Amino acid sequence: MVVIILPTIALIIMNSFEKHMMRSIENELSAYSYSILAVAEVEQVNLVMPEALIENQFNVSDSGLYAFISGPINHEIKATSEVKLENTILWRSQSLLTINIIDEKLSKKLVPLATGAKSFLSLEINGSPHFIYSYAVSFTEGADNFPITVHIIRDKQAFTQLISNFKQQLWLGLAILMVIILLLQLVWLMWTLKPLSTLAHEIKAVEQGRAEKLTSLYPVELAKLTTQLNQLLVTEQKQRQRYRNALSDLAHSLKTPLAVLQAQRAISAVNQEQINRINSTIEHQLKRAQSAGHSSWLLGIEVKPVVDKLLNTLAKIYQGDHKELTLNFTGKITFKGDEADLLELLGNLLDNAYKAAKSTIKLTISQQDDALIMCIEDDGVGIKEQQITQILERGVRADTYEAGHGVGLAIVRDLVASYQGEMHIGTSEVLGGAKFTLSFIHKA
């Protein structure tokens, strides 16, 4: 608004100032015409003027202020049918004696005026801009009228320079004023919007797992909002914990009677198979339900410490297998989710890779634009294309697949889906075995 309104005001001021100066010059030239008429006389149908005028600029050659009087055309000139402005001039000031500024353009512009009429024009004479004021009067001598027109000419250069200086000063002052106002607005906005900036920073810290709630002091307008947000965060965390505790209790309550049934000696093979399936289903569904999933208030966690902890554990488990794991990891990468879920995702895939690999495993974690990419590759036999299609189908279990790619894939698939991510299974171009690629969109 400042950038639009202030220049508009400046244009209005400049236009008003220019019109005011034009009126002032017109009034000034009108006053000069009255001073000339005051000393003009008509005797025996002839115009009589004094040798010098009171205004000295009329008496100095090329002074920039000129005057001449035009009147009726002489009968002899009429007879020649050559009617020009030059032929109607009855008197001219001494400032016009040595120069000739009455050209064809001026002759065309100065149309005859009725008695008492005035005109104020601006045009170029001899390539230079001038103001011209004309005033028509009529002298009465006996029964005859002697009409004349007084013409006052003034150089426009001084006026143009004055307007130019005024515009420069106005634009300079306006620019300084705009800068001052914009700086004041910037400071004012920074001060008034600082609580919003602080709120955005704290919410980002909560999303990244660096804080559990909003701790800053906020103005009255935001205090109620931040209080409600803190209550929402606390409620969400407590509800998730209660949910997991309830699921844990449910698991224990179901596993005890199942353990009693399994201890029975006379149990048939068919019943044993069904009990094992129930155990497997309970384990799978509990892990699936306990995942944090995609939530607006997921706490972000740093990936590197989790990966280091997981690799140390796997190294101890498979220390006798002599398998080499290559880790490609750059920068500080955050997973916007639960640490247990990240451990479950990477743990299952890396465990499968250790089982399937011959000697080499490769883990690559990178941040590409707003996506977190995790890629696990091995040099094992890989997964057949038909099995890949079945694994990615919803509701299909991987229990019967080759060693190294068992039930954990079902858990990984469901966890990825709960975070609205994507899982791609293919063949590693470098190692030749299976390649699992997980991608999660992490918008700022």
Secondary structure in CASP SS format (residue, H / E / C, confidence):
PFRMAT SS
TARGET T0000
AUTHOR 0000-0000-0000
METHOD secondary structure of the structure
MODEL  1
M C 1.00
V H 1.00
V H 1.00
I H 1.00
I H 1.00
L H 1.00
P H 1.00
T H 1.00
I H 1.00
A H 1.00
L H 1.00
I H 1.00
I H 1.00
M H 1.00
N H 1.00
S H 1.00
F H 1.00
E H 1.00
K H 1.00
H H 1.00
M H 1.00
M H 1.00
R H 1.00
S H 1.00
I H 1.00
E H 1.00
N H 1.00
E H 1.00
L H 1.00
S H 1.00
A H 1.00
Y H 1.00
S H 1.00
Y H 1.00
S H 1.00
I H 1.00
L H 1.00
A H 1.00
V H 1.00
A C 1.00
E E 1.00
V E 1.00
E E 1.00
Q C 1.00
V C 1.00
N E 1.00
L E 1.00
V E 1.00
M C 1.00
P C 1.00
E C 1.00
A C 1.00
L C 1.00
I C 1.00
E C 1.00
N H 1.00
Q H 1.00
F H 1.00
N H 1.00
V C 1.00
S C 1.00
D C 1.00
S C 1.00
G C 1.00
L E 1.00
Y E 1.00
A E 1.00
F E 1.00
I E 1.00
S E 1.00
G C 1.00
P C 1.00
I C 1.00
N C 1.00
H H 1.00
E H 1.00
I H 1.00
K H 1.00
A H 1.00
T C 1.00
S C 1.00
E C 1.00
V C 1.00
K C 1.00
L H 1.00
E H 1.00
N H 1.00
T H 1.00
I E 1.00
L E 1.00
W E 1.00
R E 1.00
S C 1.00
Q H 1.00
S H 1.00
L H 1.00
L C 1.00
T C 1.00
I C 1.00
N C 1.00
I C 1.00
I C 1.00
D C 1.00
E H 1.00
K H 1.00
L H 1.00
S H 1.00
K H 1.00
K H 1.00
L C 1.00
V C 1.00
P C 1.00
L C 1.00
A C 1.00
T C 1.00
G C 1.00
A C 1.00
K E 1.00
S E 1.00
F E 1.00
L E 1.00
S E 1.00
L E 1.00
E E 1.00
I E 1.00
N C 1.00
G C 1.00
S E 1.00
P E 1.00
H E 1.00
F E 1.00
I E 1.00
Y E 1.00
S E 1.00
Y E 1.00
A E 1.00
V E 1.00
S E 1.00
F E 1.00
T E 1.00
E E 1.00
G C 1.00
A C 1.00
D E 1.00
N E 1.00
F E 1.00
P E 1.00
I E 1.00
T E 1.00
V E 1.00
H E 1.00
I E 1.00
I E 1.00
R E 1.00
D E 1.00
K C 1.00
Q H 1.00
A H 1.00
F H 1.00
T H 1.00
Q H 1.00
L H 1.00
I H 1.00
S H 1.00
N H 1.00
F H 1.00
K H 1.00
Q H 1.00
Q H 1.00
L H 1.00
W H 1.00
L H 1.00
G H 1.00
L H 1.00
A H 1.00
I H 1.00
L H 1.00
M H 1.00
V H 1.00
I H 1.00
I H 1.00
L H 1.00
L H 1.00
L H 1.00
Q H 1.00
L H 1.00
V H 1.00
W H 1.00
L H 1.00
M H 1.00
W H 1.00
T H 1.00
L H 1.00
K H 1.00
P H 1.00
L H 1.00
S H 1.00
T H 1.00
L H 1.00
A H 1.00
H H 1.00
E H 1.00
I H 1.00
K H 1.00
A H 1.00
V H 1.00
E H 1.00
Q C 1.00
G C 1.00
R C 1.00
A C 1.00
E C 1.00
K C 1.00
L C 1.00
T C 1.00
S C 1.00
L C 1.00
Y C 1.00
P C 1.00
V H 1.00
E H 1.00
L H 1.00
A H 1.00
K H 1.00
L H 1.00
T H 1.00
T H 1.00
Q H 1.00
L H 1.00
N H 1.00
Q H 1.00
L H 1.00
L H 1.00
V H 1.00
T H 1.00
E H 1.00
Q H 1.00
K H 1.00
Q H 1.00
R H 1.00
Q H 1.00
R H 1.00
Y H 1.00
R H 1.00
N H 1.00
A H 1.00
L H 1.00
S H 1.00
D H 1.00
L H 1.00
A H 1.00
H H 1.00
S H 1.00
L H 1.00
K H 1.00
T H 1.00
P H 1.00
L H 1.00
A H 1.00
V H 1.00
L H 1.00
Q H 1.00
A H 1.00
Q C 1.00
R C 1.00
A C 1.00
I C 1.00
S C 1.00
A H 1.00
V H 1.00
N H 1.00
Q H 1.00
E H 1.00
Q H 1.00
I H 1.00
N H 1.00
R H 1.00
I H 1.00
N H 1.00
S H 1.00
T H 1.00
I H 1.00
E H 1.00
H H 1.00
Q H 1.00
L H 1.00
K H 1.00
R H 1.00
A H 1.00
Q H 1.00
S C 1.00
A C 1.00
G C 1.00
H C 1.00
S C 1.00
S C 1.00
W C 1.00
L C 1.00
L C 1.00
G E 1.00
I E 1.00
E E 1.00
V H 1.00
K H 1.00
P H 1.00
V H 1.00
V H 1.00
D H 1.00
K H 1.00
L H 1.00
L H 1.00
N H 1.00
T H 1.00
L H 1.00
A H 1.00
K H 1.00
I H 1.00
Y C 1.00
Q C 1.00
G C 1.00
D C 1.00
H C 1.00
K C 1.00
E E 1.00
L E 1.00
T E 1.00
L E 1.00
N E 1.00
F E 1.00
T C 1.00
G C 1.00
K C 1.00
I C 1.00
T E 1.00
F E 1.00
K E 1.00
G C 1.00
D C 1.00
E H 1.00
A H 1.00
D H 1.00
L H 1.00
L H 1.00
E H 1.00
L H 1.00
L H 1.00
G H 1.00
N H 1.00
L H 1.00
L H 1.00
D H 1.00
N H 1.00
A H 1.00
Y H 1.00
K H 1.00
A H 1.00
A C 1.00
K C 1.00
S C 1.00
T E 1.00
I E 1.00
K E 1.00
L E 1.00
T E 1.00
I E 1.00
S E 1.00
Q E 1.00
Q E 1.00
D C 1.00
D C 1.00
A E 1.00
L E 1.00
I E 1.00
M E 1.00
C E 1.00
I E 1.00
E E 1.00
D E 1.00
D C 1.00
G C 1.00
V C 1.00
G C 1.00
I C 1.00
K C 1.00
E H 1.00
Q H 1.00
Q H 1.00
I H 1.00
T H 1.00
Q H 1.00
I H 1.00
L H 1.00
E C 1.00
R C 1.00
G C 1.00
V C 1.00
R C 1.00
A C 1.00
D C 1.00
T C 1.00
Y C 1.00
E C 1.00
A C 1.00
G C 1.00
H C 1.00
G C 1.00
V C 1.00
G H 1.00
L H 1.00
A H 1.00
I H 1.00
V H 1.00
R H 1.00
D H 1.00
L H 1.00
V H 1.00
A H 1.00
S H 1.00
Y C 1.00
Q C 1.00
G C 1.00
E E 1.00
M E 1.00
H E 1.00
I E 1.00
G E 1.00
T E 1.00
S C 1.00
E C 1.00
V C 1.00
L C 1.00
G C 1.00
G C 1.00
A E 1.00
K E 1.00
F E 1.00
T E 1.00
L E 1.00
S E 1.00
F E 1.00
I E 1.00
H C 1.00
K C 1.00
A C 1.00
END
